């Protein structure tokens, strides 16, 4: 593993160094992302790169960013927040007759939108002073952003205008969360791949509600099995665990009480006294029926597996993509953008849907958000020349050097293919056609950089 080219096992070794894992299907994309990072950082040797991981915090954060997809916003998956509001918080409050606070943990909190959404929800219900919210993420860089609690329009795209006005101060297209709520969230750097849980000495134990959403979907089966047992151990008696609808099921790995709801699969650590547990479930079912959001208990394994297998497959993704493209072709760009945003929530590993989301954002001048979406496409499949091309177009004003790299990647890929070969994700475009477009964009950027140097 010396000299220039990364070894075939570099992706797996790098992920292990930073405490990550990923399915075998992601190995090629991760390796490509790491290779690009090595070029950007001027690291020519794989061993040197691996040796620096964990020691160089900036490089480690860059590696984590290259290997993961960070996409979040306030009140992501509203149905789950409704479930928390209507069912979980009321019951947890009833159980706190001694006045002790309800403890909530946002795990994999990224830049903080999720735990702050929980703080807003609790304040709306008049419970903020009786709740303690913790949040954790692997990325130190993300946690710095989270602690600052300042966000752009894209992070607030699903946030009601009334809540924006009540909880944020607006300044030059940025939104700063009010200090009273910011103080209610305690952030911790945590690596699920290496840190032991529960960790009472770090106050990471005995939680009444844990949110671990859109984290497990990127991990391999061995890691998911271990983390499921750790999360179960971190729950208090009667505590709840929420994962994302697209995350892998956990019921076979730990003795959760599992329920199916319209908001997804809900896990629970039942109370020590079975009679109390049964009464608790009955109350929850009753509350959910009143809110037209039935919470159905299911027996282990078979019923849960049957429900989990109802997720939409490739044909459904293609149908959604066709609908988004059709709306765009008819000039209904706002509808197309809305459909794309909803689609990537349900299918976070679909490169095509992230691509269409990026194009929709470009149409509306949201170049930063579009660039982030296109980077997610490249993370999922680094050989998609269309994503490389449009990423270059997005970045040509804000980061011309990065734009050049993306456009050159697109050009090199197109030159390696037959000229008449269709370009994936670009209807009607051929490799020869896209290569010519990439050349023109590269020429414009180089001319602009050259003229600036005169």
C-alpha positions as CSV (number, residue, x, y, z in Angstrom):
1,X,0.0,0.0,0.0
2,X,2.6,2.5,-1.1
3,X,3.1,5.1,-3.8
4,X,0.1,7.0,-5.3
5,X,-2.8,4.7,-6.0
6,X,-5.1,3.8,-3.1
7,X,-5.3,0.1,-2.2
8,X,-8.5,-1.8,-2.9
9,X,-9.1,-2.1,0.8
10,X,-8.4,1.6,1.6
11,X,-12.1,2.4,2.0
12,X,-12.6,-0.3,4.6
13,X,-9.5,0.5,6.5
14,X,-10.2,4.2,6.5
15,X,-13.7,3.7,7.7
16,X,-12.4,1.4,10.5
17,X,-9.9,4.1,11.6
18,X,-12.7,6.6,12.2
19,X,-15.2,4.1,13.6
20,X,-17.5,3.8,10.6
21,X,-18.7,0.9,8.6
22,X,-20.7,0.5,5.5
23,X,-22.4,-2.1,3.3
24,X,-20.2,-3.9,0.7
25,X,-22.2,-2.1,-2.1
26,X,-20.8,1.2,-0.9
27,X,-17.1,0.2,-1.0
28,X,-16.4,1.5,-4.5
29,X,-18.0,4.9,-3.9
30,X,-16.3,5.3,-0.5
31,X,-12.9,4.4,-2.1
32,X,-13.5,7.0,-4.8
33,X,-14.4,9.7,-2.3
34,X,-11.3,9.0,-0.2
35,X,-9.1,9.1,-3.3
36,X,-10.5,12.5,-4.2
37,X,-9.8,13.7,-0.6
38,X,-6.2,12.5,-0.8
39,X,-5.7,14.5,-4.0
40,X,-7.3,17.6,-2.4
41,X,-5.1,17.3,0.7
42,X,-1.9,16.5,-1.3
43,X,-1.5,13.0,0.3
44,X,0.0,10.6,-2.2
45,X,0.5,7.6,0.0
46,X,-2.3,5.5,1.4
47,X,-0.4,4.5,4.5
48,X,0.4,8.1,5.3
49,X,-3.3,8.9,4.9
50,X,-4.4,6.1,7.3
51,X,-1.7,7.0,9.9
52,X,-3.0,10.6,10.0
53,X,-6.7,9.6,10.5
54,X,-7.7,10.1,14.1
55,X,-4.6,12.2,14.9
56,X,-5.3,15.1,12.4
57,X,-8.8,16.3,13.5
58,X,-9.4,18.4,10.3
59,X,-8.4,15.5,8.0
60,X,-10.6,13.1,10.1
61,X,-13.6,15.4,9.8
62,X,-13.0,15.7,6.0
63,X,-12.8,11.9,5.8
64,X,-16.1,11.5,7.8
65,X,-17.8,14.0,5.5
66,X,-16.5,12.1,2.4
67,X,-17.9,8.8,3.8
68,X,-21.3,10.0,5.0
69,X,-24.3,11.8,3.7
70,X,-25.3,14.8,5.9
71,X,-28.8,15.8,5.0
72,X,-31.1,17.2,7.7
73,X,-33.5,20.0,8.4
74,X,-35.9,21.1,11.1
75,X,-38.9,18.8,11.8
76,X,-37.6,16.1,9.4
77,X,-40.3,13.4,9.1
78,X,-43.2,15.4,10.6
79,X,-45.2,12.2,11.3
80,X,-42.7,11.1,13.9
81,X,-42.7,14.5,15.6
82,X,-46.5,14.3,15.8
83,X,-46.1,10.9,17.4
84,X,-43.7,12.4,20.0
85,X,-46.1,15.3,20.7
86,X,-49.4,13.3,20.9
87,X,-48.2,10.0,22.5
88,X,-44.7,9.9,23.9
89,X,-44.4,13.2,25.7
90,X,-47.8,12.9,27.5
91,X,-47.1,9.4,28.7
92,X,-43.5,10.3,29.8
93,X,-44.9,13.3,31.8
94,X,-47.5,11.1,33.5
95,X,-44.7,8.7,34.6
96,X,-42.7,11.7,36.0
97,X,-45.0,12.2,39.1
98,X,-41.8,13.0,41.1
99,X,-41.0,16.0,38.9
100,X,-37.8,14.5,37.5
101,X,-37.0,15.6,34.0
102,X,-37.7,13.6,30.8
103,X,-34.4,12.8,29.1
104,X,-34.2,12.8,25.3
105,X,-31.2,11.9,23.1
106,X,-30.7,12.9,19.5
107,X,-28.0,10.5,18.2
108,X,-26.4,11.4,14.9
109,X,-27.6,15.0,15.3
110,X,-25.4,16.4,12.5
111,X,-25.7,20.2,12.6
112,X,-28.3,20.3,15.3
113,X,-31.6,20.7,13.5
114,X,-33.1,17.6,15.1
115,X,-32.4,18.3,18.8
116,X,-33.5,21.9,18.3
117,X,-36.7,20.7,16.7
118,X,-37.3,18.7,19.8
119,X,-36.6,21.7,22.0
120,X,-39.2,23.8,20.0
121,X,-41.7,21.0,20.2
122,X,-41.3,20.7,24.0
123,X,-41.6,24.4,24.4
124,X,-44.8,24.5,22.3
125,X,-46.2,21.9,24.7
126,X,-45.1,23.9,27.8
127,X,-42.7,21.1,28.8
128,X,-39.3,22.6,28.0
129,X,-38.3,23.2,31.6
130,X,-39.1,19.6,32.5
131,X,-37.0,18.1,29.6
132,X,-33.3,17.5,29.2
133,X,-32.1,17.2,25.6
134,X,-28.8,15.7,24.7
135,X,-27.3,15.4,21.3
136,X,-24.3,13.6,19.8
137,X,-22.5,13.3,16.5
138,X,-19.2,11.8,15.2
139,X,-18.2,15.0,13.4
140,X,-16.6,17.8,15.5
141,X,-17.1,20.2,12.6
142,X,-20.9,19.5,12.6
143,X,-21.1,20.0,16.3
144,X,-19.4,23.4,16.0
145,X,-22.2,24.4,13.6
146,X,-24.8,22.9,15.9
147,X,-23.7,24.8,18.9
148,X,-23.8,28.1,16.9
149,X,-27.5,27.4,16.2
150,X,-27.5,29.6,13.0
151,X,-29.1,28.2,9.9
152,X,-30.0,29.0,6.3
153,X,-33.3,28.9,4.5
154,X,-32.8,25.3,3.4
155,X,-32.6,24.0,7.0
156,X,-36.0,25.6,7.8
157,X,-37.8,24.6,4.6
158,X,-40.4,22.5,6.5
159,X,-40.7,24.9,9.5
160,X,-44.0,26.7,9.9
161,X,-43.8,30.5,9.5
162,X,-45.2,31.0,13.0
163,X,-42.4,28.9,14.5
164,X,-39.8,30.8,12.6
165,X,-41.1,34.1,13.9
166,X,-41.3,32.9,17.5
167,X,-38.0,31.0,17.8
168,X,-35.6,32.5,15.4
169,X,-34.0,35.9,14.8
170,X,-33.5,36.6,11.1
171,X,-30.5,38.5,9.8
172,X,-29.2,38.6,6.2
173,X,-30.9,35.3,5.1
174,X,-29.7,33.5,8.2
175,X,-31.8,32.4,11.1
176,X,-30.4,32.2,14.7
177,X,-32.2,30.1,17.2
178,X,-33.1,32.0,20.4
179,X,-30.6,31.6,23.2
180,X,-33.2,30.2,25.6
181,X,-33.7,27.1,23.4
182,X,-30.1,26.8,22.4
183,X,-29.1,26.4,26.1
184,X,-31.5,23.5,26.5
185,X,-29.4,21.2,24.3
186,X,-26.2,19.7,25.4
187,X,-23.9,18.4,22.6
188,X,-21.3,15.6,22.8
189,X,-18.9,14.2,20.3
190,X,-19.6,10.4,20.1
191,X,-18.3,7.7,17.8
192,X,-20.9,4.8,17.7
193,X,-18.2,2.7,16.1
194,X,-15.8,2.8,18.9
195,X,-17.3,4.4,22.1
196,X,-18.9,2.1,24.7
197,X,-22.5,2.6,25.6
198,X,-24.2,3.1,27.9
199,X,-21.8,5.6,29.4
200,X,-23.3,6.9,32.7
201,X,-20.0,8.7,33.5
202,X,-20.8,10.9,30.4
203,X,-24.4,11.1,31.3
204,X,-25.2,8.9,28.3
205,X,-27.6,6.4,29.8
206,X,-31.2,6.1,31.1
207,X,-32.9,8.0,28.3
208,X,-36.7,8.1,28.0
209,X,-36.6,8.8,24.3
210,X,-33.8,8.2,21.8
211,X,-33.9,9.4,18.2
212,X,-31.3,7.6,16.0
213,X,-32.6,8.4,12.5
214,X,-30.9,8.0,9.1
215,X,-27.7,6.7,10.8
216,X,-28.1,2.9,10.8
217,X,-29.0,2.8,7.1
218,X,-25.3,3.5,6.2
219,X,-23.8,0.9,8.5
220,X,-23.1,-2.8,7.9
221,X,-25.1,-5.6,9.6
222,X,-22.5,-6.3,12.3
223,X,-22.4,-2.7,13.4
224,X,-26.2,-2.5,13.4
225,X,-26.5,-5.6,15.6
226,X,-24.1,-4.2,18.2
227,X,-25.6,-0.7,18.2
228,X,-29.1,-2.1,18.6
229,X,-28.1,-3.8,21.9
230,X,-26.3,-0.6,23.0
231,X,-29.4,1.6,22.3
232,X,-31.6,-0.8,24.2
233,X,-29.3,-0.7,27.2
234,X,-29.3,3.2,27.0
235,X,-33.1,3.3,27.4
236,X,-34.9,3.7,30.8
237,X,-37.7,1.2,31.6
238,X,-40.6,2.2,29.3
239,X,-38.3,4.3,27.1
240,X,-38.8,4.7,23.4
241,X,-36.5,4.5,20.4
242,X,-37.3,6.1,17.0
243,X,-35.3,5.2,13.8
244,X,-36.0,6.4,10.3
245,X,-38.4,4.4,8.1
246,X,-35.5,3.5,5.8
247,X,-33.2,2.3,8.6
248,X,-32.8,-1.5,9.0
249,X,-35.0,-3.3,11.5
250,X,-33.7,-3.9,15.0
251,X,-36.2,-6.2,16.7
252,X,-34.1,-9.4,16.1
253,X,-31.0,-7.9,17.8
254,X,-32.5,-6.7,21.2
255,X,-35.6,-7.5,23.2
256,X,-37.6,-4.4,22.1
257,X,-41.3,-4.2,22.2
258,X,-41.9,-3.4,18.6
259,X,-44.9,-1.5,17.1
260,X,-45.8,-0.5,13.6
261,X,-47.2,3.0,13.0
262,X,-47.8,5.2,10.0
263,X,-44.7,7.1,11.1
264,X,-42.6,4.0,10.9
265,X,-41.4,1.2,13.3
266,X,-41.3,2.2,17.0
267,X,-39.1,0.3,19.5
268,X,-39.6,0.3,23.3
269,X,-37.9,-1.1,26.3
270,X,-40.8,-2.3,28.4
271,X,-41.1,-1.7,32.1
272,X,-39.9,-4.2,34.6
273,X,-43.5,-5.0,35.8
274,X,-45.5,-6.6,33.1
275,X,-48.9,-5.4,34.3
276,X,-47.7,-1.8,34.2
277,X,-46.3,-2.5,30.7
278,X,-49.6,-3.8,29.5
279,X,-51.6,-0.9,30.9
280,X,-49.0,1.5,29.3
281,X,-49.4,-0.1,25.8
282,X,-53.2,0.1,26.2
283,X,-53.0,3.8,26.9
284,X,-50.8,4.4,24.0
285,X,-53.0,2.5,21.6
286,X,-56.0,4.5,22.9
287,X,-54.3,7.8,22.4
288,X,-53.2,6.9,18.9
289,X,-56.7,5.8,17.9
290,X,-58.1,9.1,19.1
291,X,-55.6,11.0,16.9
292,X,-56.3,8.7,13.9
293,X,-52.7,7.4,14.0
294,X,-53.1,3.8,15.3
295,X,-50.2,2.3,17.0
296,X,-50.4,-1.5,16.5
297,X,-48.5,-4.0,18.6
298,X,-47.2,-6.8,16.5
299,X,-45.7,-10.2,17.4
300,X,-41.9,-10.5,16.9
301,X,-40.2,-11.1,13.5
302,X,-42.8,-12.3,11.0
303,X,-45.4,-9.5,11.1
304,X,-42.6,-6.9,11.4
305,X,-40.7,-8.3,8.5
306,X,-43.8,-8.4,6.4
307,X,-44.3,-4.7,7.2
308,X,-40.7,-3.8,6.6
309,X,-40.8,-5.4,3.1
310,X,-43.5,-3.0,2.0
311,X,-40.9,-0.3,1.3
312,X,-40.9,0.9,-2.3
313,X,-38.5,-0.8,-4.7
314,X,-36.6,0.3,-7.8
315,X,-39.8,0.5,-9.9
316,X,-41.4,2.9,-7.4
317,X,-38.3,5.1,-7.4
318,X,-38.4,5.3,-11.2
319,X,-42.0,6.2,-11.1
320,X,-41.4,9.0,-8.7
321,X,-38.5,10.2,-10.8
322,X,-40.7,10.3,-13.9
323,X,-43.2,12.3,-12.1
324,X,-40.6,14.9,-11.0
325,X,-39.2,15.2,-14.5
326,X,-42.7,15.5,-15.9
327,X,-43.5,18.4,-13.5
328,X,-40.3,20.1,-14.5
329,X,-40.9,19.7,-18.2
330,X,-44.3,21.3,-17.8
331,X,-42.8,24.3,-16.0
332,X,-44.2,23.3,-12.6
333,X,-40.8,23.7,-11.0
334,X,-42.1,24.3,-7.4
335,X,-44.1,21.1,-7.5
336,X,-41.1,19.3,-8.9
337,X,-38.9,20.6,-6.1
338,X,-41.5,19.7,-3.4
339,X,-41.8,16.1,-4.8
340,X,-38.0,15.7,-5.0
341,X,-37.6,16.9,-1.4
342,X,-40.2,14.4,-0.2
343,X,-38.7,11.6,-2.3
344,X,-35.2,11.8,-0.9
345,X,-36.7,11.6,2.6
346,X,-38.2,8.2,1.7
347,X,-35.3,7.0,-0.5
348,X,-32.0,8.5,0.9
349,X,-29.9,6.1,-1.1
350,X,-31.3,6.9,-4.5
351,X,-28.8,8.8,-6.5
352,X,-31.4,9.7,-9.2
353,X,-33.7,11.4,-6.7
354,X,-30.9,13.4,-5.1
355,X,-29.8,14.4,-8.6
356,X,-33.3,15.6,-9.5
357,X,-33.5,17.5,-6.2
358,X,-30.2,19.2,-7.1
359,X,-31.5,20.2,-10.5
360,X,-34.7,21.6,-8.9
361,X,-32.6,23.7,-6.5
362,X,-30.5,25.0,-9.4
363,X,-33.6,26.1,-11.2
364,X,-34.6,28.2,-8.2
365,X,-31.1,29.7,-7.7
366,X,-30.4,27.6,-4.6
367,X,-26.8,26.8,-5.6
368,X,-25.5,25.9,-2.2
369,X,-28.3,23.4,-1.6
370,X,-27.9,22.1,-5.1
371,X,-24.2,21.6,-4.7
372,X,-24.8,19.6,-1.5
373,X,-27.4,17.4,-3.2
374,X,-25.1,16.8,-6.2
375,X,-22.3,15.9,-3.8
376,X,-24.6,13.3,-2.2
377,X,-25.2,11.9,-5.7
378,X,-21.4,11.6,-6.3
379,X,-21.1,10.0,-2.8
380,X,-23.6,7.4,-3.8
381,X,-22.1,6.8,-7.3
382,X,-18.9,8.6,-8.2
383,X,-19.2,7.5,-11.9
384,X,-22.3,9.6,-12.6
385,X,-20.8,12.2,-15.0
386,X,-24.0,14.2,-15.1
387,X,-23.7,14.9,-11.3
388,X,-20.0,15.9,-11.7
389,X,-20.9,18.2,-14.6
390,X,-23.8,20.0,-12.8
391,X,-21.7,20.2,-9.6
392,X,-19.1,22.1,-11.6
393,X,-21.7,24.4,-12.9
394,X,-23.0,25.1,-9.4
395,X,-19.5,25.8,-8.0
396,X,-18.0,27.9,-10.9
397,X,-18.7,31.2,-9.1
398,X,-18.2,30.3,-5.5
399,X,-15.3,27.8,-5.8
400,X,-13.8,27.7,-9.3
401,X,-11.1,25.3,-8.4
402,X,-13.6,22.7,-7.1
403,X,-15.7,23.4,-10.2
404,X,-12.8,22.6,-12.4
405,X,-12.2,19.3,-10.6
406,X,-15.8,18.3,-11.0
407,X,-16.0,19.3,-14.7
408,X,-12.7,17.6,-15.4
409,X,-14.0,14.4,-13.8
410,X,-17.1,14.6,-16.0
411,X,-15.0,15.2,-19.1
412,X,-12.6,12.3,-18.3
413,X,-15.5,9.9,-17.8
414,X,-17.2,11.0,-21.0
415,X,-14.0,10.6,-23.0
416,X,-13.6,7.0,-21.7
417,X,-17.0,6.1,-23.1
418,X,-18.3,5.7,-26.8
419,X,-19.4,9.2,-28.0
420,X,-22.9,8.0,-28.7
421,X,-23.4,6.3,-25.4
422,X,-26.3,7.8,-23.4
423,X,-25.4,9.6,-20.3
424,X,-27.0,8.2,-17.2
425,X,-29.6,10.6,-15.6
426,X,-29.4,13.1,-18.6
427,X,-32.3,12.4,-20.9
428,X,-31.2,12.5,-24.6
429,X,-27.6,13.5,-23.8
430,X,-24.6,11.5,-25.2
431,X,-21.1,11.2,-23.8
432,X,-19.8,13.2,-26.8
433,X,-22.4,15.9,-26.2
434,X,-21.6,16.2,-22.4
435,X,-17.9,16.1,-23.1
436,X,-18.2,19.2,-25.3
437,X,-20.3,21.0,-22.8
438,X,-17.8,20.2,-20.1
439,X,-15.0,21.5,-22.3
440,X,-16.8,24.8,-22.8
441,X,-17.4,25.3,-19.1
442,X,-13.8,24.4,-18.3
443,X,-12.6,27.0,-20.9
444,X,-14.8,29.7,-19.4
445,X,-13.5,29.1,-15.8
446,X,-9.9,29.0,-16.9
447,X,-10.3,32.2,-19.0
448,X,-11.9,33.9,-15.9
449,X,-9.1,32.7,-13.6
450,X,-6.5,33.8,-16.1
451,X,-8.1,37.2,-16.5
452,X,-8.2,37.7,-12.7
453,X,-4.5,37.0,-12.6
454,X,-3.6,39.8,-15.1
